Amino acid sequence: MRRFCSTDRGSLPARLPAIALASAALLAGCASTAPTVADDAPARGLRLKADSALQRRVIDRDPLLDGSLQFAAPAQWLHYDARYSLQPVLPESAADGVRRDIAVAPEQMLGSESLRQSLRVALPFLLDQPLRLEAEDQYRGLLSSQAPTVSRSAQLRWAPAPVALGLRWTADDGAAATAPLRCPLDGSIELPGAVLTGRDGDALRFGGRGCRAQSAERGLVDALAVSSYSASWQRRGRKSDSGLHLLMMEPAASLPGADTRPAPGYELGLSRAQRWRRWTAQSSVALRHAGAHGGGSGGADRGEPLDWSARASLRTELPQASLSASYQRAADPLWFLPGVPAIGNSVELGLGLDRWIARQLTMPNVGLGMVWRRSESTRAGQPADQSLIWTFSLQH
């Protein structure tokens, strides 16, 4: 407990909101009755909400401590929301249905904690629509002996009729930093179909992203800046949906060992979803063309510039079970760069027994299923993999 309660001076200011919210939640838990506070954001003023396991008189998968602090200015032009949560460390079911225990560190004996702060600002009206700014910070492991993990994001939205503009920035966290292609900056311009075709389900969207590609197998030890531009059309109907998109990936610099910058790559994709009674069918296909690459030791072209990816699935709902089947030719995330792509093919068959097991156990929130999967890769020396997975889930 000494380690749990100790804090260093350098991180104490950042942890004061968490300590304050935790104290408020603990005091609320000792009360005899819960505070009756609505969940919606306040129209103006300050609102404090707290909940704890002492208040519920049971330790379950709900947070041990859960507190929130909200502040809203008049006319909703500013709204601040902070939430502290302490989740219990309990055994969980893995993806293969086998129940495993979690290894608990000394500083996590009480659980896993997080602090989320968000700020929303609506600037003065422009063309009868406010300019909305949102920023969010989330910290995990505040009271642990190690440095807390931080995830940050910010977005801007403005919807002067008939278009809607959006810009979102997401910081690279530990999981995203290992991805071969990550896009922290994403902007979009959307025009609703009600203006173009008179149908509310249609939409035309233009997008641009700032990405970074990194792969040791392709000689990219340092991240390479990549610009992405797209245009897509989405049509939604009562029984079917369809979409069309055009994508361009353009590297911003030359590759290591190459004389010139790689030419941009293009992708044309189609998607379709059809619903008929208890059946649902989905399919998508994308055709890619990688541009020519400059010469040099690291800039040799991979030979075949054309590539494609596809996915098809079929699902039906029966009175006692659900059946599903799917095929996928996985896409290489760095298909627009030179190098041999790693293409994977997979076939999957699924059986869902949620309705049957729920009736047998007289419990509505229980799930049972089985998935058979076979996958293979074009990478040399990698054999095909087959697996049979049973899944079981229980929610309170």
C-alpha positions in Angstrom: 0.0 0.0 0.0 2.9 2.4 0.5 3.7 2.2 -3.2 0.1 2.8 -4.1 -0.2 6.0 -2.0 3.2 7.5 -2.9 3.5 10.2 -5.6 6.5 12.0 -6.9 6.5 15.8 -6.9 6.8 16.1 -10.7 3.6 14.3 -11.4 1.5 15.5 -8.5 -0.3 18.4 -10.3 -1.4 16.0 -13.1 -2.8 13.6 -10.5 -4.8 16.1 -8.4 -8.0 15.8 -10.5 -7.8 12.0 -10.1 -7.3 12.2 -6.4 -10.1 14.7 -6.0 -12.6 12.6 -8.0 -11.6 9.5 -6.2 -12.1 11.1 -2.8 -15.5 12.3 -3.9 -16.5 8.9 -5.2 -15.4 7.2 -1.9 -17.4 9.7 0.2 -20.4 9.1 -2.0 -20.0 5.4 -1.5 -20.2 5.7 2.2 -23.5 7.6 2.0 -26.7 5.7 2.6 -28.4 6.8 -0.6 -27.0 7.5 -4.0 -27.1 11.0 -5.4 -29.9 11.4 -7.9 -28.2 13.1 -10.8 -29.2 12.9 -14.4 -26.7 11.5 -16.9 -27.1 14.2 -19.5 -24.8 17.2 -19.6 -25.9 20.2 -17.5 -27.3 23.2 -19.4 -25.1 25.5 -17.2 -23.2 25.4 -14.0 -21.3 22.6 -12.1 -22.2 19.0 -11.6 -20.6 16.3 -9.6 -21.5 12.6 -9.8 -19.9 9.7 -7.8 -20.4 6.0 -7.4 -18.5 3.2 -5.6 -18.7 -0.4 -4.6 -19.4 0.5 -1.0 -22.6 2.2 -2.2 -23.7 -0.8 -4.2 -22.6 -3.2 -1.4 -21.1 -5.7 -4.0 -17.8 -6.0 -5.9 -18.5 -6.9 -9.5 -17.2 -5.8 -12.9 -18.5 -2.3 -12.4 -15.9 0.3 -11.3 -14.9 0.2 -7.7 -14.8 4.0 -7.8 -16.4 6.1 -10.5 -16.6 9.9 -10.3 -17.2 12.6 -12.9 -17.0 16.4 -12.8 -18.9 18.5 -15.4 -19.0 22.2 -16.0 -21.1 23.9 -18.7 -21.2 27.6 -19.6 -24.5 29.3 -20.6 -25.6 28.6 -24.2 -23.4 25.5 -24.3 -20.5 27.4 -25.7 -18.1 25.6 -23.3 -18.3 22.2 -21.6 -15.6 20.5 -19.5 -15.9 16.9 -18.4 -13.5 14.9 -16.2 -14.0 11.3 -15.1 -12.0 9.1 -12.8 -12.5 5.3 -12.9 -11.0 2.5 -10.9 -11.8 -0.9 -12.5 -11.4 -4.1 -10.5 -8.9 -6.7 -11.5 -11.0 -9.8 -12.1 -10.5 -12.9 -14.3 -11.6 -12.4 -17.9 -12.4 -14.7 -20.7 -9.9 -14.8 -23.5 -10.8 -14.9 -27.2 -10.5 -18.6 -27.3 -13.0 -19.0 -24.5 -10.4 -20.3 -21.9 -10.7 -18.5 -18.6 -7.4 -17.0 -17.4 -6.3 -15.1 -14.4 -4.6 -11.7 -14.7 -1.2 -11.2 -13.2 -1.6 -8.3 -10.8 1.3 -6.0 -10.0 1.7 -4.6 -6.5 0.6 -1.1 -7.6 -2.5 -2.5 -9.2 -3.9 -4.5 -6.2 -6.9 -2.3 -6.1 -7.5 -2.3 -9.9 -6.7 -0.4 -13.1 -7.4 3.3 -12.9 -7.9 5.9 -15.6 -8.6 9.6 -15.8 -10.3 11.1 -18.8 -10.6 14.9 -19.5 -12.5 16.4 -22.4 -13.2 20.0 -23.4 -15.7 21.1 -25.9 -15.9 24.7 -27.1 -18.4 26.2 -29.5 -16.9 29.5 -31.0 -19.2 32.3 -32.1 -21.5 31.4 -34.9 -20.2 31.5 -38.5 -22.9 31.2 -41.2 -25.4 30.3 -38.5 -23.3 27.3 -37.4 -20.8 27.3 -34.5 -17.2 26.1 -34.9 -16.9 23.2 -32.4 -13.5 22.2 -30.9 -13.1 19.0 -28.9 -10.0 17.8 -27.0 -9.6 14.7 -24.9 -6.8 13.4 -22.7 -6.9 9.9 -21.1 -4.3 8.7 -18.6 -3.9 5.1 -17.3 -1.9 3.9 -14.3 -1.7 7.3 -12.6 -0.7 5.9 -9.2 1.6 3.2 -10.4 5.4 3.3 -10.0 5.9 3.6 -13.7 5.0 6.6 -16.0 1.3 6.6 -16.9 0.2 5.9 -20.5 -1.4 8.9 -22.2 -3.7 9.0 -25.3 -4.6 12.3 -26.7 -7.0 13.4 -29.5 -8.5 16.6 -30.8 -11.1 17.3 -33.5 -12.7 20.3 -35.1 -16.2 20.3 -36.6 -18.1 22.9 -38.6 -21.3 22.2 -40.5 -22.4 25.2 -42.6 -25.2 23.9 -44.7 -25.1 21.9 -46.9 -21.5 20.7 -46.2 -19.9 19.3 -43.0 -16.2 19.8 -42.3 -14.2 17.8 -39.9 -10.6 17.5 -38.8 -9.3 15.0 -36.3 -5.8 14.5 -34.7 -4.9 11.5 -32.7 -1.5 11.0 -31.0 0.4 7.8 -31.5 0.0 5.5 -28.6 2.0 2.4 -27.8 -0.2 0.1 -30.0 -0.4 2.5 -33.0 3.3 3.1 -33.0 4.0 -0.5 -34.0 1.5 -0.5 -36.9 3.1 -0.3 -40.4 0.8 2.5 -41.5 -0.8 5.0 -39.0 -2.7 8.2 -39.8 -2.8 10.6 -36.9 -4.3 13.5 -39.0 -7.7 13.0 -40.7 -9.8 15.7 -42.5 -13.1 15.3 -44.3 -15.7 17.3 -46.3 -19.1 15.6 -46.5 -22.0 16.6 -48.7 -25.3 14.9 -47.7 -27.3 13.1 -50.4 -30.4 15.0 -49.5 -28.9 17.9 -51.5 -27.6 15.8 -54.4 -30.3 13.1 -54.9 -33.0 13.9 -52.4 -32.2 10.7 -50.4 -31.1 11.1 -46.8 -29.1 7.8 -46.9 -26.8 9.0 -49.6 -23.5 10.9 -49.0 -20.5 12.2 -50.9 -17.3 12.4 -48.9 -13.9 13.8 -49.7 -11.1 13.0 -47.3 -7.4 13.7 -46.7 -5.1 12.1 -44.2 -1.5 12.7 -43.0 0.0 9.2 -42.5 3.4 7.7 -41.5 4.7 4.4 -42.9 7.3 2.3 -41.1 8.6 -1.2 -41.9 12.0 -2.7 -41.3 11.4 -5.3 -44.0 11.1 -2.5 -46.6 14.0 -0.6 -45.3 11.9 2.1 -43.5 13.6 2.3 -40.2 12.5 5.9 -39.8 8.9 6.7 -40.5 8.1 8.0 -44.0 5.5 10.7 -44.4 2.6 9.7 -46.7 -0.3 11.8 -47.9 -3.7 10.1 -48.6 -6.6 11.6 -50.6 -9.9 9.9 -51.1 -13.4 10.4 -52.6 -16.3 8.1 -51.7 -20.0 7.8 -52.5 -22.3 5.9 -50.1 -25.9 4.9 -50.9 -28.1 3.4 -48.2 -31.4 1.8 -48.9 -34.0 -0.2 -47.0 -32.6 -3.6 -48.0 -29.3 -2.8 -49.6 -26.3 -0.5 -49.2 -23.6 0.2 -51.8 -20.4 2.2 -51.9 -17.7 3.4 -54.3 -14.4 5.0 -53.3 -11.2 6.2 -55.0 -8.0 6.5 -53.0 -4.6 7.9 -53.7 -1.5 7.2 -51.5 1.5 9.6 -52.2 4.8 9.3 -50.3 6.2 12.7 -49.4 9.9 11.7 -49.8 12.1 9.2 -51.6 12.9 5.8 -50.0 16.3 5.0 -48.6 18.7 4.1 -51.5 16.3 5.4 -54.2 17.0 8.2 -56.6 13.5 9.7 -56.9 10.3 9.8 -54.9 7.9 6.9 -55.5 4.9 7.6 -57.8 1.6 7.7 -56.0 -0.5 4.5 -55.8 -4.2 4.4 -56.6 -7.1 2.2 -55.4 -10.6 1.7 -56.7 -13.0 -0.1 -54.4 -16.6 -1.3 -54.5 -18.8 -2.5 -51.6 -22.3 -4.0 -51.4 -24.5 -5.2 -48.6 -27.8 -7.0 -49.2 -30.5 -8.0 -46.6 -33.2 -10.5 -47.4 -35.4 -11.8 -44.6 -33.0 -13.6 -42.3 -30.1 -13.5 -44.7 -27.4 -10.8 -44.8 -24.7 -10.8 -47.6 -21.7 -8.4 -47.7 -19.0 -8.1 -50.3 -16.2 -5.7 -51.1 -13.4 -5.7 -53.7 -10.5 -3.2 -54.2 -8.1 -3.0 -57.2 -4.8 -1.3 -56.5 -2.1 0.0 -58.8 1.3 0.9 -57.4 3.2 3.5 -59.2 6.7 3.1 -60.7 9.6 3.5 -58.2 12.9 5.1 -58.7 16.1 3.1 -59.1 18.7 2.3 -56.5 19.4 -0.5 -54.0 16.2 0.2 -52.0 14.0 1.4 -54.8 13.6 -1.6 -57.0 10.1 -2.2 -58.2 8.4 -5.4 -57.0 7.5 -6.5 -60.5 3.7 -6.7 -60.6 2.2 -3.2 -60.0 -1.4 -4.5 -59.9 -2.9 -6.0 -56.7 -6.3 -6.6 -55.3 -8.1 -7.5 -52.1 -11.6 -8.8 -51.5 -14.0 -9.9 -48.7 -17.3 -11.8 -48.9 -19.5 -12.9 -46.1 -22.9 -14.6 -45.7 -24.9 -14.8 -42.4 -28.3 -16.1 -41.5 -30.4 -16.1 -38.3 -32.2 -19.3 -37.4 -34.6 -19.7 -34.5 -32.0 -21.5 -32.4 -28.7 -20.5 -33.9 -26.9 -18.3 -36.4 -24.6 -19.5 -39.3 -21.9 -17.4 -41.0 -19.3 -18.0 -43.6 -16.6 -15.6 -44.9 -13.6 -15.4 -47.2 -11.0 -12.7 -47.2 -8.0 -11.9 -49.2 -6.2 -9.6 -46.8 -4.6 -6.3 -48.1 -1.0 -5.3 -47.6 -1.1 -1.9 -45.7 2.0 -0.7 -47.6 0.9 -1.9 -51.1 2.0 1.5 -52.6 5.6 1.0 -51.7 8.2 -1.3 -53.3 8.8 -4.7 -51.8 7.1 -8.1 -51.8 3.7 -7.7 -50.3 2.5 -10.1 -47.6 -0.9 -11.3 -48.8 -3.0 -13.5 -46.6 -6.1 -15.7 -47.5 -8.5 -16.8 -44.8 -11.7 -18.8 -44.7 -14.0 -18.7 -41.7 -17.1 -20.6 -40.6 -19.1 -19.7 -37.6 -21.9 -21.1 -35.5 -23.7 -19.0 -32.9 -25.7 -20.6 -30.2 -26.7 -17.5 -28.2 -30.4 -18.0 -28.3 -30.2 -21.7 -27.5 -27.8 -21.4 -24.5 -29.8 -18.4 -23.2 -33.0 -20.5 -23.1 -31.2 -23.5 -21.5 -29.7 -21.4 -18.7 -32.7 -18.9 -18.5 -30.2 -16.1 -18.7 -30.7 -13.5 -21.5 -27.1 -12.1 -21.6 -25.1 -15.3 -22.3 -23.3 -16.2 -25.5 -21.9 -19.4 -26.9 -20.4 -19.9 -30.3 -17.8 -21.8 -32.4 -15.5 -20.5 -35.1 -13.4 -22.5 -37.5 -10.7 -20.6 -39.3 -8.1 -21.4 -41.9 -5.5 -18.9 -43.0 -2.4 -18.9 -45.1 0.1 -16.3 -46.2 2.2 -15.8 -49.4 5.3 -15.1 -47.3 7.9 -17.9 -47.9 8.3 -20.4 -45.1 5.0 -19.6 -43.4 2.7 -22.6 -43.3 -1.1 -22.6 -43.3 -2.8 -22.3 -40.0 -6.1 -23.9 -38.9 -7.9 -23.3 -35.6 -11.2 -24.2 -33.9 -12.3 -21.7 -31.3 -15.1 -22.0 -28.8 -16.4 -18.7 -27.3 -18.4 -18.2 -24.2 -19.4 -14.8 -22.8 -21.5 -13.8 -19.8 -22.6 -10.2 -19.1 -24.5 -9.0 -16.1 
